[in-house]
């Protein structure tokens, strides 16, 4: 996958690149397949979304190879070749300047959430708090795009974090975001927060002082856009009451324009 802002220029850039990648397919077929890659049922629905969107501050959307190839196979009425199936939006040769944000990393290939209930729960909590921050326009996946009050570092190089309340499918939550330097964001979240959850959530090793579930992680934005995943979960980045684990692990949450797994930066 990769991500692009939902703007006409960005979509045109990807479309021009796909014409070169799939020279035997018609332009209309590629438009429909590209719409599917961006999560739309038809190209018309994509065009309507582009017309209705805020071009000055657009949302970012993931480009998914699987629905692209499935839709192209359906409307072109041909089988995809092995060369077709090797499509990778991250590594296409886009014209400069490119609006495409890379979401793949070497470390991401090694992350498998299906083998661990705890990792799935951590992943869901982190994706939820990142999504909420993006939706509130506290930040975006672009490097350095921090917008919350106090995000700009003062003359001493100090910045403030932002703490906010929200919910995940009816689950009460408290999140925090802080500038981690090097274009990374440090994010914490507490589900079923304690009465002092807003005070504790942003603290290192807050654990159950913040809530029944507490998770911490980093959002990469310089080399691409992805949730950084450590090899092991410890008390420094995840704590969860046993009676809450299954319900959090079973949540269905998709990232808004970034990958839910990627290399961990030291």
C-alpha positions in Angstrom: 0.0 0.0 0.0 0.8 3.7 -0.1 -1.2 6.8 0.7 -2.3 9.9 -1.2 -4.2 13.0 -0.3 -7.7 12.9 -1.7 -7.2 15.7 -4.3 -7.8 15.7 -8.0 -4.1 16.3 -8.7 -3.0 13.4 -6.5 -5.4 11.0 -8.2 -4.3 12.2 -11.6 -0.7 11.6 -10.7 -1.4 8.0 -9.7 -3.6 7.4 -12.7 -0.9 8.6 -15.1 1.6 6.2 -13.5 -0.9 3.3 -13.7 -1.4 4.0 -17.5 2.3 3.3 -17.9 2.2 0.3 -15.6 -0.8 -1.3 -17.4 -0.5 -0.1 -21.0 -2.9 -2.6 -22.4 -5.9 -1.7 -20.2 -8.2 1.2 -21.0 -8.2 4.4 -19.2 -11.8 4.0 -17.9 -11.0 0.6 -16.5 -8.0 1.9 -14.7 -10.1 4.8 -13.3 -12.6 2.3 -11.9 -9.8 0.1 -10.4 -8.1 3.1 -8.9 -11.4 4.1 -7.2 -11.6 0.6 -5.7 -8.0 0.8 -4.5 -9.0 4.0 -2.6 -12.1 2.3 -1.1 -14.8 3.6 -3.4 -17.4 1.5 -5.2 -17.2 3.5 -8.4 -15.1 6.2 -10.1 -18.1 8.5 -9.9 -18.3 8.2 -6.1 -14.6 9.0 -6.0 -15.0 12.1 -8.2 -17.9 13.2 -6.0 -15.7 12.9 -2.9 -12.9 14.8 -4.5 -15.3 17.6 -5.4 -16.8 17.8 -1.9 -13.5 17.5 -0.1 -11.3 20.3 1.4 -8.5 20.7 -1.2 -6.5 22.9 1.2 -6.5 20.2 4.0 -7.4 16.9 2.4 -7.7 13.5 4.1 -5.2 10.9 3.2 -6.4 7.5 1.9 -4.5 4.2 1.5 -4.0 2.7 -1.9 -4.8 -1.0 -1.6 -3.4 -3.3 -4.4 -5.9 -6.1 -3.7 -9.2 -4.3 -4.6 -7.4 -2.6 -7.5 -6.5 -5.9 -9.1 -9.8 -7.5 -8.3 -11.8 -4.7 -9.8 -9.6 -4.5 -12.9 -9.9 -8.2 -13.5 -13.7 -7.9 -13.3 -14.2 -5.0 -15.7 -11.4 -5.8 -18.1 -12.6 -9.4 -18.2 -9.1 -10.9 -18.2 -7.0 -12.8 -15.7 -4.3 -11.0 -13.9 -0.8 -12.1 -14.8 2.0 -12.6 -12.3 3.4 -9.2 -13.4 0.0 -7.6 -12.7 -0.1 -9.2 -9.3 3.3 -7.8 -8.4 1.8 -4.3 -8.3 3.1 -2.3 -5.3 1.8 1.2 -5.0 4.8 2.1 -2.7 7.4 1.5 -5.4 5.8 2.8 -8.6 7.8 5.5 -10.4 5.6 8.5 -9.9 6.4 11.9 -11.6 8.1 14.5 -9.4 6.9 16.1 -7.2 5.0 13.0 -6.0 2.1 13.3 -3.6 2.4 9.6 -2.6 3.4 8.7 0.9 5.1 5.4 1.4 3.7 3.1 4.0 5.8 0.0 3.7 9.0 -0.7 5.6 11.3 -3.7 6.0 10.2 -4.2 9.6 6.5 -4.2 8.6 6.9 -7.4 6.8 7.8 -9.2 10.0 4.7 -8.0 12.0 2.0 -10.6 12.3 -0.9 -9.6 14.6 -2.9 -12.8 14.1 -0.6 -14.8 16.4 -1.1 -12.7 19.5 -4.3 -11.4 21.1 -2.2 -8.9 23.1 -0.6 -7.5 20.0 -4.0 -7.2 18.2 -5.4 -5.3 21.2 -2.4 -3.0 21.3 -2.7 -2.4 17.6 -6.4 -1.6 17.8 -5.9 0.9 20.7 -3.0 2.6 18.9 -4.8 2.8 15.5 -7.9 4.3 17.3 -5.9 7.1 19.0 -4.0 8.0 15.8 -7.2 8.0 13.8 -8.9 10.3 16.4 -5.9 12.7 16.3 -6.0 12.8 12.5 -9.8 13.3 12.5 -9.6 16.2 15.0 -6.9 17.8 12.8 -4.4 17.7 15.7 -1.8 16.4 13.2 -1.5 14.7 9.9 0.7 12.0 8.4 2.9 14.7 6.8 6.3 15.3 8.4 6.2 18.1 11.0 2.5 18.7 10.6 1.7 19.2 14.3 -1.3 21.5 14.9 -2.4 21.1 18.5 -2.0 24.1 20.9 1.5 24.0 22.3 2.9 21.8 19.6 5.4 24.4 18.4 8.6 24.2 20.4 9.5 27.4 22.4 12.8 29.1 22.6 14.0 26.4 25.0 13.0 23.6 22.6 10.1 22.5 24.7 6.7 21.7 23.4 3.4 20.7 25.0 1.3 17.6 24.5 -2.4 17.4 23.8 -4.8 15.3 25.9 -8.3 14.6 24.5 -11.3 12.4 25.3 -13.1 10.3 22.7 -14.7 6.8 22.4 -14.2 3.7 20.4 -17.4 1.9 19.5 -18.9 3.1 22.8 -15.7 2.4 24.8 -14.7 5.6 26.7 -11.1 6.6 25.9 -8.5 9.3 26.6 -5.6 9.9 24.3 -2.5 12.0 24.2 0.0 13.1 21.5 3.4 14.6 21.9 6.1 15.7 19.4 8.7 12.9 19.6 11.3 14.6 17.5 12.6 13.6 14.0 9.0 14.0 12.7 7.7 11.1 14.9 4.7 11.4 17.2 4.5 9.8 20.6 0.9 8.7 21.3 -0.7 7.2 24.4 -4.3 6.0 25.0 -6.3 4.7 27.9 -9.6 2.8 27.5 -12.1 2.7 30.3 -10.0 5.5 31.9 -9.8 6.0 35.6 -11.0 9.2 37.2 -7.4 10.5 36.9 -6.9 9.0 33.4 -6.4 12.4 31.7 -3.7 13.2 34.2 -1.9 9.9 33.8 -2.4 8.8 30.2 0.6 10.7 28.8 3.0 9.5 31.5 5.6 6.8 30.8 4.6 3.4 32.3 1.2 4.9 33.3 -0.4 1.4 33.1 -3.5 0.9 35.2 -3.2 4.3 36.7 -4.6 5.6 33.4 -7.2 3.0 32.7 -8.2 -0.7 32.3 -6.2 -0.6 29.0 -3.2 1.6 28.4 -1.1 1.6 25.2 1.8 3.7 24.0 3.5 3.8 20.6 5.1 5.9 17.9 3.9 7.2 14.5 6.6 7.4 11.9 6.2 10.3 9.4 9.7 11.1 7.9 10.5 8.0 5.9 6.9 7.1 5.4 3.7 6.8 7.5 3.3 3.8 9.8 2.8 2.7 13.3 6.1 1.6 14.7 6.0 -1.9 16.1 8.4 -3.2 18.7 9.3 -6.9 18.8 7.8 -7.4 22.3 5.1 -5.8 24.3 6.1 -4.8 27.8 4.6 -2.8 30.7 6.3 0.3 29.1 4.0 0.2 26.1 0.9 -2.0 27.0 -1.2 -3.0 30.0 -4.6 -4.6 29.9 -7.0 -6.1 32.4 -7.8 -9.7 31.5 -11.5 -9.1 31.2 -10.9 -6.3 28.6 -8.4 -8.1 26.4 -10.7 -10.0 24.1 -13.1 -7.1 23.4 -10.3 -4.8 22.5 -8.6 -7.4 20.3 -11.8 -8.0 18.4 -12.4 -4.3 17.4 -12.4 -3.6 13.7 -10.5 -0.4 13.1 -8.7 0.6 9.8 -5.9 3.2 9.8 -6.6 6.6 8.1 -3.8 6.9 5.5 -0.9 5.1 7.3 0.1 1.5 7.8 -0.7 -0.3 11.0 2.8 -1.9 11.1 6.3 -0.8 10.3 9.9 -0.6 11.4 10.6 0.6 15.0 13.0 3.6 15.2 15.4 4.0 18.1 
